[in-house]
Amino acid sequence: MSFLESLRVSFRSIKANGLRSVLTMLGIIIGVAAVIAMVAIGEGTSASVANQINGLGSNLLIVSPGQATQGRVSLGAGSLNTLTLADAEKIAESEAVSGVAPSVNGRAQIVFGSNNYSTMLEGTTESFPDVRNVQVADGRFFSNFEVRKQMNVAVVGTEVVNNLFTGSSPIGQTIQINRIPFSIIGVLKSQGSSGMTNNDDRILIPVTTAMSRLTGGKNVGTIYVSAASANDMEKAQQDTRNALRSQHSLRPNEADDFRITSQSDILSTAQEVSSSMTTLLSGIAAISLIVGGIGVMNIMLVSVTERTREIGIRKAIGAKKRDIMRQFLIEAVTLSLIGGVVGILLGIGAALGVSKLGGMATAITISPILYAFLTSTIVGVVFGVYPARKAAQLKPIDALRYE
Amino acid sequence: MRPVIQMEDLKKRYQIGDQEIQALRGVSLSIETGDFVAIMGPSGSGKSSMMNVIGCLDKPTSGEFYLDGYPVSQAHDDELAEIRNQKIGFVFQNFNLLPRTTAVENVELPLLYAGTPAKERRERAIQALLDVGLGERLNNKPNELSGGQQQRVSIARALVNDPVILLADEPTGALDTKTSVEIMGIFQQLNNAGKTVILVTHEPDIAEYAKRIVRFRDGQIVSNEIVEERRRVLLEEVIT
């Protein structure tokens, strides 16, 4: 019997047992759909994380204060206040560094007219837009002069504008930050949120003003350093380290009292996290695919028992072992393949649905679709072989006598 | 004339648990082309084993068996499948048609496994159904046909490959008297046209339609005689 005829016989049998065929495919459908949707969500998340990290600024180094130890107990990163504005100026001397933006952070209560709003306050310098890759949508950023003169000027994020001003332009208006009047000179371009922090929900003021009037103290929380180019990253990091060590008068045997994190470190960490998430999710999905395959085997075995008589008739009138084997194997593979295709469509639908309705980033790539298709075929073959062999090995007299 | 079936000292043993059952204890039989033989015997006499061996559904434990000159005793499973496909037409007591499959598709099955092209297959299947008088029922499924009609479909299926023997196992066992007579009429017509027919039955009046009766008891042939007063399907019998 030709392959085409086997195919036709199998299709007819699948059609003749409609409900059972659908139930058989259900396991595969769910498995494949889960794999595709999970991978799409995983890839989407990892792409959006990478996007956000690149959005931090270009060729960025983040300098944070070191850890304090009491006795031998580490108090964790940032437990020391070791960074100053002078450190920032020193770092800026390196030719591998194109910009330095020291920053202090805090929360502030902002009042405009009868409205008030609590938001993130960040004190920084005029280099901030270049270093941190932010743009001013309206008005302007504060200047070097305003920073040096500790002027009460502020640049606000769109979220702040939405909360305090209804319709009217905020430029030129005076707001009160912790009861000190500041005039708004610019509005930041909306960046959206990265992870837990909303980048639009903040207010920027000159670092000098922030230190003297709001946060107090002589120290800055973080110094953002941008390297002149991607190739200069390593030199910039080295120069920054040297500058800080000499600035802090550390002896050669003393450890750094600061920490430098580069953007690529963060990126690779984040990508590791999201790739292990993707692996985990697709692992779970793969298990459901195997369960689906066992479902196919289960139904095919039942089907062999149920159709023992049919097998007997076919053998009595001349079907060879390989004819029977082929018929049952094709049935199993066809069921798995149809299940695979339906699952792929369903998985793509689910991924699109999640990004549309759930607001999660998803990225549908071709490789999981190919894998899912391949896997469902393999599942069909692997879990179809045993029932098919069982069917093929039935003796015609036994099979004919079977009630 | 060369015998279509030739058996020499054929033995068949079964093992059921610890018990060994001697189903056939040295059977020698030869059947000529164009004969119409009824194999009779009570249950347990070995007639079913005989039918399985003749039908190449089972291999003898020892002895020689030539079917149409082909040594069946030494054949492998796949060769047996091919012999069944090419040389034997089966008619069973309970018809053994594939459910949910139309009459013409059922009749096509042997040709499907013989590798006949689809178009020729369909033509030959339709012709076979016309020959047994079922030209109007080509696309009915077994559950839409009466017992007699189902048995005609299975006769058509048995004939479609033009086999050397027609092997019928209690073909009237599930049918009423009138339909049984009709079916036996078809066998007689086929035999008159030159087809070798082997009929396995335990009903004496059905066996009398044959030309020869071979009786089995305890795995051996006890008699092998020509039917003196052969019953013929008469027109009156069919009508009443």
Interface residues (C-beta under 8 A of the other chain):
Chain A: M1 S2 E5 V9 R12 A16 R309 E310 G312 I313 R314 K315 A316 I317 G318 A319 K320 K321 R322 D323 K395 P396 I397 L400
Chain B: N52 G55 L57 D58 D77 D78 A81 E82 R84 N85 Q86 F90 F92 N96 L97 L98 P99 R100 T101 L109 P110 L112 Y113 A114 G115 A118 R157 N161
